[in-house]
Amino acid sequence: MDRIDLRPAIPSDSFQIASLHTESWRGSYRGILPDAYLDEEIPGERLKHWETWFLTPGIDRRCVLLAEAGRELAGFVSVLLDEEPEWGACLDNLHVRPDHRNRGLGRKLFAQATRWVMAREPGWAIHLWVFEANYPARRFYEAFKGEVVDREMREMPGGAKVSSLRYVWRFPGMLWNDLMACSPKGE
């Protein structure tokens, strides 16, 4: 893998985060989310999302880590501590540019997000929602022993209701060990 540097995101990173988020959703969610949303609405909607994210109080309870290859954003991960805390920390986003996939970057971002959670809320579980039809993401999370504990129709930006699965890792220390031990395909 080319040299990848990780760093916490700052408000001025909103545009590049939103751009990668848009690219990732367009590539991964075609056929899951409405084409009109992916083709027209998503760039502005994702930019507004990330600008608001940095302005919302409680920034110490949220984290966005960027993975950069030189000056290019190669991936990012975000974690929310107060989104359904009864399930633990929420891994809200994990996106890797297509040209950086299958090199261990998704695993590296997931590991650092897990480390961040363990440092702030020791003993908390980690959970996330993934579209049921997003098989590559599901394979990635299942490779790290994510347990499906819930399925529901969730309303998404663009108005679609999409069948989604909640994965949970009850013991982040074990997840951390798994993440550091291997690099499965499909990230």
C-alpha positions in Angstrom: 0.0 0.0 0.0 1.2 3.5 -0.7 1.9 5.6 2.3 -1.3 6.5 4.0 -1.5 9.1 6.8 -4.5 9.2 9.2 -5.6 12.4 10.9 -8.7 13.8 12.5 -10.9 15.8 10.2 -11.5 19.5 10.7 -14.4 21.7 9.4 -12.5 22.8 6.3 -12.4 19.1 5.2 -16.2 19.0 4.7 -16.1 19.4 0.9 -13.6 16.6 0.3 -15.4 14.3 2.8 -18.7 15.0 1.0 -17.1 14.5 -2.4 -15.8 11.0 -1.4 -19.0 10.2 0.3 -20.9 11.1 -2.9 -18.5 9.0 -5.1 -18.8 6.1 -2.7 -22.6 6.1 -2.6 -22.9 6.5 -6.3 -20.7 3.5 -6.9 -22.1 1.3 -4.1 -25.7 2.1 -3.9 -26.9 2.2 -7.5 -30.0 0.1 -7.6 -30.5 0.5 -3.8 -31.1 4.3 -3.6 -33.1 6.2 -6.2 -31.1 7.2 -9.3 -32.5 10.8 -9.2 -31.0 11.2 -5.7 -27.6 9.7 -6.6 -27.4 11.6 -9.9 -28.7 15.0 -8.8 -29.3 15.6 -5.1 -26.5 13.8 -3.3 -23.6 16.2 -3.8 -25.4 19.1 -2.1 -27.1 16.9 0.5 -23.8 15.3 1.6 -22.0 18.6 1.7 -24.8 20.1 3.9 -24.6 16.9 6.1 -20.9 17.3 6.7 -21.0 21.1 7.2 -23.7 20.6 9.8 -21.8 17.7 11.4 -18.9 19.9 12.3 -21.2 22.7 13.6 -23.4 20.5 15.8 -22.6 20.6 19.6 -21.0 17.5 21.1 -18.0 17.2 18.7 -16.1 15.4 21.5 -18.7 12.6 21.2 -18.1 12.1 17.5 -15.0 11.3 15.4 -14.1 11.5 11.7 -10.7 10.1 10.7 -9.3 10.8 7.3 -6.9 8.5 5.4 -4.8 10.5 3.0 -2.4 9.3 0.3 -0.3 12.4 -0.3 -2.8 15.3 -0.6 -5.7 12.9 -1.8 -8.4 11.7 0.4 -8.3 7.9 0.1 -10.9 7.1 2.8 -12.6 8.1 5.9 -14.5 6.7 8.9 -16.9 8.3 11.3 -18.1 7.2 14.7 -21.0 8.5 16.9 -21.1 7.8 20.6 -24.6 9.2 21.2 -26.4 7.5 18.3 -28.4 4.6 19.9 -25.9 4.3 22.8 -27.9 1.4 24.1 -26.1 -0.5 21.3 -22.7 1.1 22.0 -20.8 3.3 19.6 -22.2 3.7 16.1 -19.8 3.3 13.2 -21.7 5.7 11.0 -19.5 5.7 7.9 -16.6 3.8 6.4 -15.7 4.7 2.8 -12.6 3.9 0.8 -12.0 5.3 -2.7 -12.3 2.4 -5.3 -8.6 2.8 -6.3 -7.5 2.2 -2.7 -9.7 -0.8 -1.9 -8.4 -4.3 -1.3 -5.2 -2.9 0.2 -6.1 -3.0 3.9 -7.2 0.6 4.2 -10.8 -0.2 5.3 -9.4 -2.5 7.9 -7.0 0.2 9.1 -9.8 2.8 9.4 -12.1 0.3 11.2 -9.2 -0.5 13.6 -8.5 3.1 14.4 -12.3 3.8 14.9 -12.4 0.8 17.3 -9.3 2.1 19.1 -11.0 5.6 19.5 -14.2 4.0 20.9 -12.2 1.8 23.4 -10.3 4.9 24.6 -13.5 7.0 25.2 -16.0 4.4 26.3 -14.2 1.3 27.5 -16.4 -1.8 27.4 -18.9 -0.4 24.9 -20.0 -2.4 22.0 -19.8 -1.1 18.4 -22.6 -1.3 16.0 -23.5 -0.2 12.5 -26.2 -0.3 9.9 -25.6 -1.6 6.4 -27.9 -2.0 3.5 -29.0 -5.6 3.2 -28.3 -5.5 -0.6 -24.8 -4.1 -0.1 -23.0 -7.5 -0.2 -19.4 -6.3 -0.4 -19.8 -4.3 2.8 -21.6 -7.2 4.5 -18.7 -9.6 3.5 -16.2 -7.1 4.9 -18.1 -6.8 8.3 -18.8 -10.5 8.5 -15.1 -11.3 8.0 -14.6 -9.5 11.3 -17.3 -11.6 13.0 -20.0 -8.9 13.0 -23.2 -10.3 14.3 -26.5 -9.4 12.6 -28.9 -8.5 15.4 -31.6 -6.5 13.7 -33.3 -5.9 10.3 -35.5 -3.0 9.6 -36.7 -0.7 6.8 -34.9 2.6 7.2 -35.7 5.8 5.6 -32.7 7.2 3.7 -31.9 10.6 2.2 -33.7 10.8 -1.1 -36.8 9.3 0.4 -36.1 5.6 -0.2 -36.9 3.0 2.5 -34.2 0.4 2.4 -33.9 -2.9 4.2 -30.9 -2.6 6.5 -29.1 -4.9 8.9 -27.6 -3.9 12.2 -24.2 -5.5 12.9 -22.8 -5.5 16.4 -19.5 -6.3 18.0 -20.0 -6.8 21.7 -16.3 -7.0 22.6 -14.3 -4.3 20.8 -11.1 -5.7 22.2 -11.6 -8.9 20.3 -12.6 -6.9 17.2 -9.4 -4.9 17.6 -7.4 -8.1 17.7 -9.1 -9.4 14.6 -8.6 -6.2 12.7 -4.9 -6.1 13.5 -4.4 -9.8 12.6 -5.7 -9.9 9.0 -6.7 -8.0 6.0 -9.7 -9.7 4.3 -10.6 -9.0 0.7 -13.5 -6.8 -0.1 -12.6 -3.6 1.8 
